[in-house]
Amino acid sequence: MRLALFTALFAAQSALAFPWLRKEGFDALFNHPEARKVLKGTLEEYHAGQSGKVKRQVNTGVGNGVITLLGGSVQAVLDNVLGLIPTNDAVRGLKKFPEPAHPFRAPGPTDQRGPCPGLNTLANHGYIPRNGIATIGQINAGTARLFNMGVDLSTLLATGGAIDGGDIFSQKMSIGGRDDRVGLLSGELNAIFGTPSGIAGHGKFNEGDASATRNDFYLSGDNISFQPELFKQLHQQALARGNGTYSVEAIKEHFKNRYRDSKAANPQFYFNLPSSGVVMGAYYFIPGFFSNGTIGAGGIANEASITSFYGAKPSRTGRDAWRDPDLTYTHVPERIPEQGWYRRATPMTIPEAVAGILDVYLYSMPPMGGSGAAQSWVVGPVNIPNSPQGFSCFLYNAIFANFPSEIFNSVRLVQAVVNGLSRLVVPGYKALGCTVDYPDATGAAVPAAYDRWAERYVGKAKLEAVGSGWYKGDRS
């Protein structure tokens, strides 16, 4: 009976990319007895964790709710806040890797790996589950331990992945593609709602066109596999603009070229906030996280470090092989450099990450938007701030502007899901002085008011660009 009810409710919407991200979908989901039980327990656990767990608070973006994440966030907070919330267990100085407790092991045939070399490395060394199925908390802990990523930044990225391509209840996601081990109520409802796409799902929060080393999804249907030719182009920029290092200047030039080439080749090219911000952030993360030491403080994004984290195996080795602009590569599993590697000394939090994104963006000023149905260009947001603080706030609002307006008719949705997860992200933005100015409307007025508000942050491209997950030509 239960399956028949859900099938009837969603038969007309089964072609949608996100069938549960609609008012009707959430209403049905919240009326599901087991779903209500799980949601109630999750919210009770969250509220129970609001007192007594964080003894000291400063305006750094680390909020009480962070430690209630599943699967290891307490460790992430303690190992990630040097200079933010000082504790005896905070990271001090430069830590050398690899660690004996986390040996490299190549992924097996059922292990998920995706387009993010950092997450792939974490899984290959067991900092997150080696099967590539991880919770927000496990990603917080792993990225803090190995890369010294700030908990506010890792929560933003991982929460976006969980909302858009994972299981909203367990906060679990695949770091690659679809996997039946992930889904609403541990996959019980996947036959109805579909199997979550994983973070590699095209058009989702953590995936976009013009990647540094992956093809656009539309071009081959494969946005996961490492592309040796694209890495070769990155290597050439390291030689030309970084004196052999994968510097910020080198990655900015590579991004400018990748955007140009991708836009020319892909008739469904889509590069719009918020996912475009994540794409540009991934470029900055190359020197920001993979440098041997701290970028800007003596750290070097050298060939040995970058090729190891990307799994880019050069066709030949030798003292000067890296100097060859025609050097070619094949792909092997990503790993921490065997010869030893030192992580950055201080956590990269949202302010640094956004400043890096803005640096990449301002270098070439790529138009935001996407290709329309008639090969026209549909614009994204037009008034993008050019300061890190302003851009941070703008990006945060774009995250919520990227939801479909239909879901804002459901009070239970806003209170129980979006607010429930976004409060994990909100403290970081409040610390920057941001205001989340959701439209003040109720009932039938919500969609129109929300769409007017959303256009400021994502533009018309969200609904009118063919590569958008919300292209209106694909909607019922």
C-alpha positions in Angstrom: 0.0 0.0 0.0 2.8 2.4 1.0 4.7 1.8 -2.3 1.5 2.2 -4.3 0.8 5.5 -2.7 4.3 6.8 -3.4 4.2 5.5 -6.9 1.0 7.3 -7.6 2.3 10.5 -6.2 5.4 10.5 -8.2 4.5 8.8 -11.5 4.1 12.1 -13.3 7.4 13.5 -11.9 9.7 10.5 -12.3 11.6 12.2 -15.1 12.6 15.1 -12.9 16.2 15.3 -11.7 15.2 15.9 -8.1 11.7 14.5 -7.6 11.8 14.8 -3.8 12.8 18.5 -4.0 9.2 19.6 -4.6 6.4 20.5 -2.2 4.5 17.4 -3.1 7.6 15.3 -2.6 8.3 16.6 0.8 4.7 16.4 1.9 4.7 12.7 1.0 8.1 12.1 2.5 7.2 13.7 5.8 4.0 11.7 5.9 5.9 8.5 5.5 5.8 6.9 9.0 9.4 5.7 9.0 10.7 8.9 7.5 8.9 10.9 10.2 10.5 8.8 12.8 14.0 9.2 11.4 13.5 12.9 11.0 12.1 13.4 14.4 15.0 11.5 15.9 17.6 13.5 13.9 16.1 16.8 15.0 15.9 15.7 18.7 19.5 14.6 18.5 20.4 18.0 17.0 18.6 20.0 19.7 20.0 17.8 22.5 23.5 18.6 21.3 23.1 22.3 21.5 24.1 22.6 25.2 27.3 21.7 26.9 29.3 20.4 24.0 31.2 23.5 22.9 32.7 25.3 25.9 34.2 28.2 24.1 32.9 30.1 21.1 34.3 32.9 19.0 33.0 34.5 15.9 34.9 32.2 13.5 32.1 30.4 11.8 32.3 27.4 14.1 28.8 27.0 15.5 27.4 24.7 18.2 25.6 22.6 15.6 28.9 21.6 14.0 29.7 19.0 16.6 26.4 17.3 16.3 27.2 16.0 12.8 27.4 12.3 12.4 30.6 10.3 12.2 33.5 12.2 13.7 33.0 16.0 13.7 34.2 16.4 17.2 37.6 15.2 16.0 37.3 17.6 13.0 36.7 20.6 15.3 39.5 19.7 17.6 41.9 19.0 14.8 41.0 22.0 12.8 40.8 25.2 14.7 44.3 26.4 15.4 44.0 30.1 16.0 40.2 29.9 16.0 39.3 28.1 19.2 42.6 27.2 20.9 42.6 23.7 22.5 45.3 21.3 23.6 44.4 19.1 20.7 44.5 21.8 18.0 46.9 21.4 15.1 50.3 23.0 15.7 52.8 23.8 13.1 53.6 21.6 10.1 52.6 18.0 10.3 54.3 15.4 8.1 52.5 12.8 6.1 51.9 10.0 5.2 51.0 8.5 8.6 51.6 4.8 9.4 48.0 4.5 10.6 46.7 5.5 7.2 48.5 3.5 4.6 47.7 3.8 0.9 45.4 1.2 -0.6 44.1 1.3 -4.2 40.3 1.3 -4.5 38.5 -2.0 -5.1 35.9 -2.6 -7.8 32.9 -1.5 -5.7 34.6 1.5 -4.1 33.4 4.9 -5.2 35.8 7.5 -6.5 34.9 10.8 -8.1 36.1 14.0 -9.7 37.6 15.5 -6.5 41.3 14.3 -6.1 41.3 15.4 -2.5 38.3 13.2 -1.5 39.8 10.3 -3.6 43.1 10.7 -1.7 41.2 10.7 1.7 39.4 7.4 0.8 42.6 5.8 -0.6 44.3 6.4 2.8 41.3 5.6 5.0 40.7 9.1 6.3 37.1 8.7 5.2 35.6 5.3 4.5 37.6 3.5 1.8 34.4 2.5 0.0 33.8 6.2 -0.8 30.5 6.5 1.0 30.9 9.1 3.7 28.9 11.4 6.0 29.3 15.1 6.5 31.0 14.5 9.8 33.5 12.0 8.3 34.4 14.4 5.5 34.8 17.2 8.2 37.2 14.9 10.1 39.2 13.7 7.1 39.7 17.0 5.4 40.8 18.6 8.7 43.2 15.8 9.5 45.0 15.6 6.2 44.5 19.0 4.5 43.8 21.3 7.5 40.5 22.5 5.9 38.5 24.7 8.2 35.4 23.1 9.5 33.2 26.0 8.3 34.5 25.4 4.7 34.2 21.6 4.8 30.7 21.8 6.3 29.6 24.1 3.5 31.0 21.8 0.8 29.8 18.6 2.4 26.4 19.9 3.3 25.9 21.0 -0.3 26.8 17.5 -1.4 24.4 15.9 1.1 21.4 18.1 0.2 21.9 17.9 -3.6 23.3 14.5 -4.2 23.1 12.4 -1.0 20.7 11.3 1.8 19.3 14.2 3.7 18.6 12.1 6.8 21.9 10.2 7.4 23.9 13.1 5.8 25.6 10.4 3.8 26.8 10.7 0.2 28.9 9.0 -2.5 32.1 10.8 -3.4 31.6 9.5 -6.9 28.4 8.6 -8.8 25.2 6.8 -7.9 25.3 4.0 -5.4 22.5 2.0 -3.9 24.2 2.1 -0.5 23.1 5.7 -0.3 19.5 6.8 -0.3 16.5 7.9 1.7 16.0 5.6 4.6 19.2 3.6 3.7 18.0 3.2 0.1 14.5 1.8 0.9 12.9 4.6 -1.1 15.4 4.7 -4.0 12.9 2.8 -6.3 10.6 5.8 -5.8 12.7 8.8 -5.4 15.7 7.6 -7.4 19.2 6.8 -6.2 21.1 10.0 -5.2 23.5 11.1 -7.8 26.6 11.4 -5.5 28.7 14.5 -5.7 29.6 13.8 -9.3 26.0 14.3 -10.4 25.9 16.8 -13.2 24.6 20.2 -12.3 24.7 19.5 -8.6 26.3 21.8 -6.0 29.8 20.3 -6.1 30.1 19.6 -9.9 30.2 21.9 -12.9 31.7 22.5 -16.3 35.2 23.8 -17.0 36.9 21.5 -14.5 40.7 21.6 -14.3 41.2 17.9 -15.2 37.7 16.4 -16.0 35.6 16.7 -19.1 32.2 18.4 -19.2 29.4 15.8 -18.6 27.6 16.7 -21.9 30.7 16.0 -24.0 31.2 12.4 -23.1 28.8 11.5 -20.3 31.9 11.1 -18.1 32.7 13.9 -15.7 34.6 11.6 -13.3 37.6 10.2 -15.1 40.9 12.0 -15.0 41.9 13.4 -18.4 45.7 13.2 -19.0 45.6 15.9 -21.8 43.9 18.4 -19.5 46.6 17.7 -16.8 49.2 18.2 -19.4 47.8 21.6 -20.2 47.9 22.4 -16.4 51.5 21.3 -16.3 52.3 23.6 -19.2 50.9 26.5 -17.3 53.0 25.5 -14.3 56.1 25.8 -16.5 55.0 29.0 -18.3 53.6 31.0 -15.3 54.8 29.2 -12.2 58.5 28.5 -12.8 57.6 24.9 -12.7 55.2 25.1 -9.8 51.4 24.9 -9.8 51.1 28.4 -8.5 48.0 30.6 -8.2 49.1 32.4 -11.3 49.4 29.1 -13.2 46.0 27.8 -12.1 44.3 31.1 -13.0 45.6 30.9 -16.5 44.6 27.3 -16.8 41.1 28.2 -15.7 40.8 31.0 -18.2 41.7 28.5 -21.0 39.5 25.8 -19.7 36.5 28.1 -19.5 37.1 29.3 -23.1 37.5 25.8 -24.5 34.6 24.3 -22.6 32.2 27.1 -23.5 33.2 26.7 -27.2 32.9 22.9 -27.3 29.9 22.3 -25.1 26.4 23.3 -26.4 25.0 22.8 -23.0 27.7 24.7 -21.2 26.6 25.9 -17.7 28.7 28.0 -15.5 26.6 29.7 -12.8 26.6 30.3 -9.1 26.7 28.5 -6.8 28.3 25.5 -8.5 30.7 27.8 -10.5 32.0 29.1 -7.2 32.9 25.5 -6.2 34.5 24.9 -9.6 36.7 28.0 -9.2 37.4 27.1 -5.6 38.7 23.7 -6.8 41.3 25.5 -8.9 42.5 27.5 -5.9 42.6 24.4 -3.8 45.4 23.0 -6.0 48.0 25.2 -4.5 45.9 26.0 -1.4 45.7 22.4 -0.2 48.2 20.3 -2.2 51.3 22.5 -1.8 54.1 21.0 0.3 53.7 23.4 3.1 51.5 26.5 3.4 51.0 28.5 0.2 52.0 32.1 0.7 54.3 31.1 3.6 57.0 29.2 1.9 55.0 26.2 0.7 55.5 25.0 -2.8 53.0 23.4 -5.2 55.7 21.3 -6.8 55.4 18.6 -9.5 55.9 15.8 -7.0 53.1 16.9 -4.7 50.5 17.9 -7.3 51.0 14.8 -9.5 50.7 12.5 -6.5 47.4 14.0 -5.3 46.0 14.0 -8.8 47.2 10.5 -9.6 49.0 11.9 -12.7 51.9 9.5 -13.5 54.4 11.0 -15.8 55.4 9.0 -18.9 59.1 9.3 -17.9 61.0 10.3 -14.8 64.4 11.8 -14.2 65.9 15.0 -12.8 64.6 17.3 -15.5 61.7 15.4 -16.9 59.3 17.8 -15.3 60.7 20.6 -17.4 59.4 19.1 -20.6 56.1 20.9 -21.7 55.3 17.9 -23.8 55.5 15.5 -20.9 52.5 13.1 -21.0 50.6 11.4 -18.1 48.6 8.4 -17.3 46.3 8.0 -14.3 46.9 5.9 -11.1 45.0 6.1 -7.8 45.5 9.3 -5.9 47.8 9.2 -2.9 49.8 11.3 -0.4 53.4 11.8 -1.8 55.4 8.8 -0.8 58.6 10.8 -0.3 56.9 12.8 2.4 54.6 15.9 2.4 53.8 18.7 4.9 50.3 20.0 5.1 49.5 23.7 5.5 50.1 25.1 9.0 46.7 26.8 9.5 43.2 25.9 8.5 41.7 27.3 5.3 38.4 28.7 6.3 35.7 30.3 4.2 37.3 33.8 4.1 40.5 32.5 2.5 38.6 30.1 0.2 36.3 32.9 -1.0 39.2 35.2 -1.5 40.9 32.5 -3.6 37.7 32.0 -5.7 37.4 35.7 -6.2 41.0 35.9 -7.3 40.4 33.2 -9.9 37.2 34.9 -11.0 38.6 38.5 -11.3 41.6 37.3 -13.4 39.4 36.5 -16.4 35.9 37.7 -15.4 34.1 34.8 -17.1 30.4 35.5 -17.8 28.1 33.6 -15.4 25.2 31.8 -17.0 24.7 29.1 -19.6 23.7 28.1 -23.1 20.1 28.5 -24.0 17.9 26.2 -26.1 18.7 28.2 -29.3 22.4 28.4 -28.5 21.9 31.9 -27.1 23.6 32.9 -23.9 21.4 33.1 -20.8 22.8 35.4 -18.1 23.4 34.5 -14.5 23.7 37.1 -11.8 25.0 40.4 -13.1 26.0 42.4 -10.0 28.6 40.1 -8.4 30.5 41.8 -5.6 34.3 42.1 -6.0 35.2 42.0 -2.3 35.8 38.7 -0.4 33.2 39.6 2.3 30.6 40.7 -0.3 31.2 37.7 -2.5 31.0 35.4 0.5 27.5 36.7 1.3 26.5 36.6 -2.3 27.6 33.0 -2.7 25.7 32.0 0.4 22.5 33.4 -0.8 23.1 31.8 -4.2 23.1 28.4 -2.5 19.6 28.9 -1.3 18.5 30.7 -4.5 19.4 27.6 -6.4 16.5 25.6 -4.8 13.3 25.4 -6.7 10.6 27.8 -5.6 8.0 25.1 -5.2 9.6 23.8 -2.0 9.2 27.1 -0.2 5.4 26.4 0.0 6.2 23.7 2.5 6.7 25.1 6.0 7.7 21.7 7.2 10.4 21.6 4.5 11.9 25.0 5.5 11.8 24.3 9.2 12.8 20.6 9.2 15.2 20.2 6.3 16.7 23.3 4.8 17.0 25.1 8.1 18.0 21.9 9.8 21.0 21.4 7.6 21.8 25.0 6.7 22.2 26.0 10.3 25.4 24.0 10.1 26.6 26.5 7.5 25.0 29.7 8.8 27.4 30.6 11.6 30.3 31.0 9.2 28.4 33.5 7.2 27.0 35.4 10.2 30.6 35.7 11.3 31.3 37.6 8.1 28.3 39.9 8.8 26.1 38.4 6.1 22.4 38.7 6.0 20.3 35.9 4.6 17.4 37.9 3.2 14.8 35.2 2.3 11.6 36.6 0.7 8.9 37.4 3.2 5.9 35.7 1.7 3.5 32.9 2.5 1.1 30.6 0.7 0.5 31.2 -3.0 2.8 34.3 -3.1 5.9 32.3 -2.2 7.0 31.1 -5.7 6.7 34.5 -7.4 8.4 36.3 -4.5 11.1 33.7 -4.3 11.8 33.7 -8.0 12.3 37.5 -8.0 14.7 37.2 -5.0 16.5 34.2 -6.6 17.1 36.0 -9.9 19.4 38.5 -8.1 21.7 35.6 -7.0 21.5 33.1 -9.9 19.9 35.1 -12.7 17.7 33.8 -15.5 20.2 31.0 -16.3 18.9 28.8 -13.5 15.6 28.1 -15.4 16.5 29.0 -19.0 19.9 27.5 -19.6 19.7 24.0 -21.0 22.6 22.7 -18.8 20.9 23.8 -15.6 19.4 21.2 -13.4 16.3 23.4 -13.3 15.8 24.1 -17.0 12.1 24.8 -17.4 11.9 22.9 -20.7 12.4 19.7 -18.7 9.9 20.5 -16.0 6.3 19.5 -15.8 
